[in-house]
Amino acid sequence: MPRFVRFCLLGLIALALVSGAFQFDAAPCSCSREAAFAQGPADSPAAPAGTPVPEDAGTGSFPAPAASAPPPTAAASPAATPAPARPLPKMVDLGAGKCLACQKMKPVLEEATARFAGKAEIVFIDVWADREAGSQYGIRMIPTQIFFDADGNEVFRHEGFFSLEDITAQFEKMGVVVKKE
């Protein structure tokens, strides 16, 4: 191959890398037609039982769950002592701020957070800002929603846009009682 052709090809590759056209370590967006067809079916089976929720599951830009109450003091009476907080079922949505389907998920996640307040946690993680989360959760494309039971075991996984009705149905299958609006 002539030296000039090689030089041009290398220049084009460098330009594409600098412009961000290639993101080798980021999950493909479901907005991409090629990514959607290359990934296979949208719903994939849940991870094997016992797959724990990663400790930093709330590192995205979506509001983190409220902190639990401080431990009671020694002077507090047993009747005034709140019950210890128990873990809640959780839905982790892995997406990105610039992904079109992920942007459509934002109001759905906000509504789900309000609907399941105190009953389940809704967490958003931007995998383009937190690139390790994509491999940590084993995602193939974004957005991906992963449901975990109260023990932290993965129960269900979905790739692509997921409506509020679908989220509600999945939580109901998991035994989460929701507020009727």
Buried (B, 14 or more C-beta within 10 A) or exposed (E): EEEEEEEEEEEEEEEEEEEEEEEEEBBBBBBBEEBBEEBEEBEBEBBEEEBEBBEEBBBBEBEEBEEEEEEEEEEEEEEEEEEEEEEBBBBBBBBBEEBEBBBBBBEBBBBBBEBBEEEBBBBBBBBBEBBEBBEBBBBBBBBBBBBBBBEBBBBBBBBBBBEBEEBBEBBEEBEBEBEEE
